[in-house]
Amino acid sequence: MQSTAMSEVEHLRARVAELMQKAREDLSELVAIPSVGDPRLFPAQECVRAAEWVAARFAGAGFDDVGLVETPDGSRAVIGSRPCGDPDAPTVLLYAHYDVQPPLDEKAWRTPPFHLTEVGNRWYGRGAADCKGNLVVHLTALRVLGEDVPVNLKLVVEGSEEQGTGGLEAFVPEHADLLRADAIVVADTGNAAVGHPAVTVSLRGVVDVVVTVEALAAEVHSGIFGGAAPDALAALVAMLATLRDERGNTTVHGLPGTEVWTGAPYPPDQFRREAGVLDGVSLLGDGTVSDMLWARPAITIVGIDCPPVVGSAAAIVPRARARLNLRIPPGVTPERARAALVDHLHEVAPWQVRVTVDVESSGRPFRAAADGPAHRAMAAAMQAVYGRPIVELGQGGSIPLCSVFTDIYPRAEITLIGVEEPLASIHAPNESVDPKEIADMALTEALFLQKYAAARR
């Protein structure tokens, strides 16, 4: 029996290998579409073009009912279904997103960001891993199985996940039956490392704010007025300095900071290597790497508006602002975190400067159940493909939609997988994907659909 099962796995593996050229062509076409969901940076039509591409490819993969719907934030989601003809078969919802982060500094890219380029056995390009590579995993898995998909399938591909504007989160509760499923495969995370299978069981939530500090009506000469006139930029720097202590622990008043992670550890040497930490530079915090990434709040200063060095004058800055990204672990609500951060910034402001805090977006953290038939089927599929057992990871990133799925479909199992392993450099210049991860995750997903269907009969 075991030999028969293994021969079926190898048969499917060979089929995946035959499809990898098509997978590369798909990813190349999709990466070439600059589907950044911010019309200030790229035309909105590029996101529509990406959505239409996705709909056409899934129609070609057997979805006879697939199309675009507009969500409340104006983005288009791709929605589809593919019944298998068996009334007793379970329903699986496949999720990914087609929008991508901006390329940031294009000079920092070693290859063109919107041209899929192979370098050193990896494929480079914006979205190659997050999340267009995961879209190609879905497509390849379906092509592997062909007409023999043993479950009812539903599809949702989001168009504003990276912007955090909540279009799909608002759409789902109003159209609950459209996406209702027994299991939801969220393809937007990744393995512990290339060849080391993992499922993500914990996601941090997020609160994004912009803090603005005002002190003067206009710039004034730093020689004539400096020393007595309040400096908005200096005030902002002092405020930002209170967000972490000397060890790097996040110190927002009212937020916890001593929790520990009980799942798989993240070895410090591996983290230093994968994060590109410079020699001699310390890691942050009093806890383990896993504690700091997955169990505790973490705040990042992601942008500051102030005069640039080149072109600056000997003048006191009257107004400055910063964008802050606060990640929160399960157990902390975004409402609590938002209130704590806003109160903290007002409390620590020096010299009675005027402080305004605008909340851009927020999302709840998420904790997945890891004891149901979908989880067991995914674990068995990964074991068969990778030849080693899975580990359960946390994810420092946020996918607010997962909490919405939990609320709307409380009986559905949510499983988070993907190709975004640490070397992928998602959200950064030189994002890439290992094509072997695409192949192995496509095989994993195909096996999962088979095993989950068998488990639910």
C-alpha positions in Angstrom: 0.0 0.0 0.0 2.8 2.4 0.9 4.6 1.6 -2.4 1.5 2.3 -4.3 1.0 5.6 -2.5 4.6 6.6 -3.3 4.3 5.7 -6.9 1.3 8.0 -7.2 3.3 10.8 -5.5 6.1 10.3 -8.0 3.7 10.2 -10.9 2.3 13.6 -9.8 5.8 14.9 -9.3 6.7 14.1 -12.8 3.6 15.9 -14.0 4.6 19.0 -12.0 8.0 18.9 -13.7 6.4 18.8 -17.1 4.3 21.9 -16.2 7.2 24.1 -14.8 7.9 25.7 -18.1 4.3 26.8 -18.2 4.6 28.0 -14.6 7.5 30.1 -15.5 5.7 31.6 -18.5 2.7 32.4 -16.3 4.8 34.0 -13.6 6.8 36.0 -16.2 3.6 37.4 -17.7 2.1 38.3 -14.3 5.3 39.9 -12.8 5.4 42.1 -16.0 2.2 43.7 -14.9 3.0 46.4 -12.3 -0.1 45.8 -10.2 0.7 48.2 -7.3 -2.6 49.1 -5.8 -1.8 52.7 -5.3 -2.9 55.0 -8.2 -0.4 57.6 -7.0 2.4 55.3 -8.1 1.1 53.2 -11.0 -2.1 53.5 -13.1 -5.1 51.8 -11.6 -5.6 50.0 -14.9 -2.6 47.8 -14.2 -4.4 46.2 -11.3 -7.4 45.7 -13.5 -5.2 44.1 -16.1 -3.7 41.7 -13.5 -7.2 40.8 -12.3 -8.3 40.0 -15.8 -5.2 37.9 -16.4 -5.9 35.9 -13.2 -9.6 35.4 -14.2 -8.6 34.2 -17.7 -6.0 31.7 -16.3 -8.3 30.2 -13.8 -11.0 29.9 -16.4 -8.5 27.9 -18.4 -7.9 25.7 -15.3 -11.5 24.5 -15.1 -13.3 27.4 -13.4 -16.5 27.8 -15.5 -17.8 30.6 -13.2 -15.1 33.2 -12.7 -15.1 37.0 -12.9 -14.2 40.3 -11.4 -16.2 42.0 -8.6 -15.6 45.5 -7.3 -15.0 45.7 -3.5 -15.8 48.7 -1.3 -12.3 50.2 -1.6 -12.6 50.2 -5.4 -10.2 47.3 -6.0 -11.3 44.3 -8.0 -11.3 40.8 -6.6 -11.4 37.7 -8.8 -14.1 35.3 -7.6 -14.8 31.9 -9.1 -16.1 28.4 -8.4 -15.5 24.9 -9.8 -17.9 22.1 -8.6 -16.6 18.6 -8.9 -19.9 16.9 -9.4 -19.9 15.0 -6.1 -22.6 16.3 -3.7 -20.8 14.7 -0.7 -17.4 16.3 -1.5 -16.1 19.1 0.7 -15.5 22.6 -0.5 -12.1 24.2 -0.5 -11.6 28.0 -1.0 -8.2 29.0 -2.6 -6.9 32.4 -1.7 -4.1 34.6 -3.0 -3.6 38.2 -4.0 -2.4 39.7 -7.3 -1.4 43.2 -6.0 2.2 43.8 -5.1 4.3 46.2 -3.1 6.0 49.2 -4.9 9.5 48.4 -6.2 11.0 51.0 -3.9 14.4 52.1 -5.0 14.8 50.6 -8.5 18.5 51.4 -8.4 18.8 48.8 -5.6 17.5 46.1 -7.8 20.0 43.9 -9.5 17.4 43.0 -12.1 14.4 44.9 -13.5 11.7 44.7 -10.9 8.9 44.0 -13.4 10.8 41.5 -15.6 11.1 37.9 -14.3 14.9 37.2 -14.4 16.7 34.0 -13.4 19.9 34.5 -11.4 21.6 31.7 -9.5 18.6 29.3 -9.7 16.2 31.8 -8.4 13.6 33.9 -10.3 13.7 37.6 -9.5 10.9 40.2 -9.8 8.4 42.1 -7.8 5.7 39.7 -6.7 7.7 36.6 -7.8 7.0 35.2 -4.3 4.5 37.6 -2.7 2.0 36.7 -4.0 2.1 36.0 -7.7 4.3 32.9 -7.1 1.6 31.5 -4.9 -1.0 32.2 -7.6 1.1 30.1 -9.9 1.2 27.4 -7.3 -2.6 27.2 -7.3 -2.7 27.1 -11.1 0.0 24.4 -11.4 -1.7 22.2 -8.7 -5.0 22.4 -10.6 -3.3 21.6 -13.9 -1.6 18.6 -12.3 -4.9 17.1 -11.3 -6.7 18.1 -14.5 -10.3 16.8 -14.4 -9.6 14.7 -11.3 -10.0 17.4 -8.7 -11.9 15.6 -5.9 -13.3 18.6 -4.1 -15.6 21.5 -4.9 -13.4 24.6 -5.4 -14.0 28.2 -4.8 -11.5 31.0 -5.6 -10.9 34.5 -4.3 -7.9 36.5 -5.4 -7.5 39.9 -3.8 -6.5 43.2 -5.3 -5.6 45.5 -2.4 -4.0 43.2 0.2 -0.7 45.1 0.2 -2.4 48.5 0.6 -4.4 47.4 3.6 -7.5 49.3 2.6 -9.8 46.5 3.5 -11.8 46.0 0.3 -12.1 42.3 0.5 -12.6 42.3 4.3 -15.6 44.5 3.8 -16.9 42.5 0.8 -16.8 39.0 2.5 -19.4 39.7 5.3 -21.9 41.1 2.7 -21.5 38.1 0.4 -20.8 35.3 2.9 -22.4 32.5 0.9 -20.3 33.3 -2.2 -17.1 32.1 -0.5 -18.4 29.7 2.1 -16.2 26.6 2.4 -15.1 23.7 4.6 -11.4 24.6 4.3 -9.6 27.7 3.2 -6.1 27.5 1.8 -4.4 30.9 2.2 -1.4 30.9 -0.1 0.5 34.0 1.2 3.1 32.7 3.6 6.0 30.3 3.2 8.2 27.5 4.5 10.9 27.7 7.3 13.5 27.5 4.5 13.7 26.1 1.0 13.0 22.4 1.4 11.8 22.7 5.0 8.0 22.4 5.0 5.9 24.5 7.4 2.4 25.8 8.0 1.8 29.2 9.5 -0.4 29.1 12.6 0.0 32.6 13.9 -0.2 36.1 12.3 0.5 39.4 13.8 -2.1 42.1 13.4 -1.2 45.7 12.3 -1.9 49.3 13.1 -0.5 52.0 10.7 -0.5 55.6 11.8 1.0 58.9 10.6 2.1 61.2 13.4 2.4 64.9 12.6 4.3 67.4 14.8 3.8 71.2 14.4 5.8 73.9 16.3 6.1 77.0 14.2 4.1 78.8 11.6 7.0 78.7 9.1 10.8 78.0 8.8 13.0 80.5 10.7 16.7 81.1 10.7 18.5 78.7 13.0 21.1 81.2 13.9 18.8 84.0 14.8 16.1 81.9 16.5 17.8 78.6 17.3 18.0 77.7 21.0 14.7 79.1 22.0 12.4 78.3 19.1 10.9 74.9 19.3 12.1 72.5 16.6 9.3 70.2 15.2 11.8 67.7 13.8 13.7 67.5 17.1 10.4 67.0 18.9 9.5 64.2 16.6 12.9 62.5 17.0 12.5 62.6 20.8 9.0 61.1 20.5 10.1 58.3 18.2 13.0 57.5 20.6 10.6 56.5 23.3 9.1 53.7 21.2 12.0 51.3 22.0 14.3 50.9 25.0 18.0 50.5 25.0 17.7 46.8 24.2 15.3 47.4 21.3 12.2 46.2 23.1 9.0 47.9 21.9 7.9 50.2 24.8 4.5 51.6 23.8 2.7 52.4 27.1 -0.2 50.0 27.6 1.1 47.1 25.4 2.5 43.9 26.8 6.1 42.9 26.1 7.0 39.7 27.9 5.1 37.0 26.0 7.0 33.9 24.7 6.6 31.8 21.6 5.9 28.1 22.2 6.2 26.8 18.6 9.2 26.1 16.4 12.3 28.3 17.3 14.1 30.6 14.9 17.8 30.1 15.4 19.6 33.5 15.8 22.4 32.7 13.4 19.9 31.7 10.7 17.9 34.9 11.4 21.0 37.1 11.2 21.9 35.6 7.8 18.4 35.7 6.4 17.7 39.3 7.6 21.1 40.5 6.4 22.2 41.8 9.8 25.6 43.4 9.6 28.5 41.9 11.5 28.7 43.2 15.0 25.2 44.6 15.0 23.0 43.3 17.9 19.6 41.7 17.5 16.8 43.5 19.3 14.9 42.6 22.4 15.2 40.6 25.6 13.4 37.6 24.2 14.3 34.9 21.7 14.1 35.7 18.0 10.8 33.8 17.9 9.4 35.8 20.9 10.3 39.1 19.2 8.9 38.2 15.8 5.7 36.3 16.7 4.7 36.8 20.4 5.4 40.5 21.1 4.4 43.8 19.6 7.0 45.4 17.3 7.0 49.0 16.0 8.8 50.2 12.9 9.4 53.7 11.7 8.7 53.2 8.0 9.0 56.8 6.8 9.7 60.4 7.8 8.8 63.6 6.0 11.5 66.3 6.7 14.0 68.3 4.7 16.4 66.1 2.8 20.1 66.5 3.5 20.8 67.7 0.0 19.2 71.1 -0.4 18.5 71.7 3.3 19.0 75.2 4.8 20.1 76.5 8.1 16.5 76.8 9.3 14.4 75.4 12.1 11.9 72.8 10.9 8.3 74.0 11.7 6.5 70.7 10.8 7.5 67.1 10.5 5.7 63.7 10.3 6.4 60.0 10.4 4.6 56.9 9.4 4.6 54.1 12.0 3.9 50.4 11.5 2.9 48.6 14.7 2.6 44.8 14.6 0.6 43.1 17.3 0.5 39.4 18.4 -2.6 37.3 19.0 -4.2 38.4 22.2 -3.9 42.1 21.5 -6.7 43.8 19.6 -6.1 46.6 17.1 -8.4 48.8 19.0 -6.3 48.4 22.2 -3.1 48.8 20.2 -4.3 51.9 18.4 -5.4 53.6 21.5 -2.2 52.8 23.3 0.0 54.1 20.5 -2.0 57.3 20.0 -2.0 58.0 23.8 1.7 57.3 24.0 2.6 59.7 21.2 0.6 62.5 22.9 2.1 61.8 26.3 5.7 61.9 25.3 5.5 65.0 23.0 7.9 67.7 24.4 7.5 71.4 24.6 3.7 71.3 24.2 4.1 70.9 20.4 0.9 70.2 18.5 0.5 66.5 17.7 -1.9 64.9 15.3 -2.1 61.1 14.9 -4.0 59.8 11.9 -4.8 56.1 11.7 -4.4 54.8 8.2 -5.4 51.2 8.6 -5.5 48.3 11.1 -6.0 44.6 11.1 -6.5 41.9 13.8 -4.0 39.2 14.6 -4.9 35.6 13.9 -4.3 32.2 15.4 -5.1 29.0 13.4 -6.4 25.8 14.7 -4.0 23.0 14.0 -5.9 19.8 14.9 -8.5 19.3 12.1 -8.7 17.1 9.0 -7.5 19.9 6.7 -4.4 20.5 8.9 -3.7 16.7 9.0 -4.1 16.4 5.3 -1.7 19.3 4.6 0.8 17.8 7.0 0.6 14.4 5.3 1.0 16.0 1.9 4.0 18.0 2.9 5.6 14.9 4.5 5.1 13.0 1.3 6.6 15.8 -0.9 9.5 17.0 1.3 10.3 13.8 3.1 10.3 15.5 6.5 7.6 16.5 9.0 6.2 20.0 9.0 6.9 22.6 11.6 4.4 25.2 12.8 5.5 28.8 12.4 4.4 32.3 13.3 4.4 35.0 10.8 5.4 38.5 11.6 3.3 39.9 8.7 -0.4 40.5 8.8 -3.3 39.1 6.7 -6.4 40.8 8.2 -8.7 38.8 6.0 -7.9 35.6 8.0 -9.7 37.1 11.0 -12.7 38.0 8.8 -12.8 34.4 7.5 -12.7 33.2 11.1 -15.7 35.4 12.1 -17.8 34.6 9.0 -16.9 30.9 8.6 -16.2 29.7 12.2 -16.4 26.0 11.2 -13.9 26.4 8.3 -10.3 25.3 8.8 -7.8 27.9 7.6 -4.4 26.7 6.5 -1.6 29.1 5.6 1.1 28.0 3.2 3.2 29.4 0.3 6.5 30.0 -1.4 7.6 33.1 0.6 10.5 31.5 2.5 13.1 33.8 4.2 15.4 34.2 1.2 12.5 35.6 -0.9 13.1 39.2 0.4 9.4 40.0 0.0 8.5 43.8 0.2 12.2 44.6 -0.5 14.3 45.2 -3.6 15.5 42.0 -5.3 12.4 39.9 -4.3 12.8 36.4 -5.6 11.4 32.8 -5.5 13.0 29.5 -5.7 11.3 27.6 -8.5 11.7 24.4 -6.6 9.4 25.8 -4.0 6.8 26.5 -6.6 7.1 22.9 -7.8 7.0 21.4 -4.4 4.2 23.5 -3.1 2.1 22.8 -6.2 2.6 19.1 -5.7 1.8 19.6 -2.0 -1.5 21.4 -2.8 -2.5 18.7 -5.4 -1.9 16.0 -2.8 -3.7 18.0 -0.1 -6.8 18.2 -2.2 -6.8 14.4 -2.7 -6.1 13.6 1.0 -8.6 16.1 2.3 -11.3 14.7 0.0 -10.6 11.2 1.3 -10.6 12.3 4.9 -13.9 14.0 4.6 -15.7 11.0 3.0 
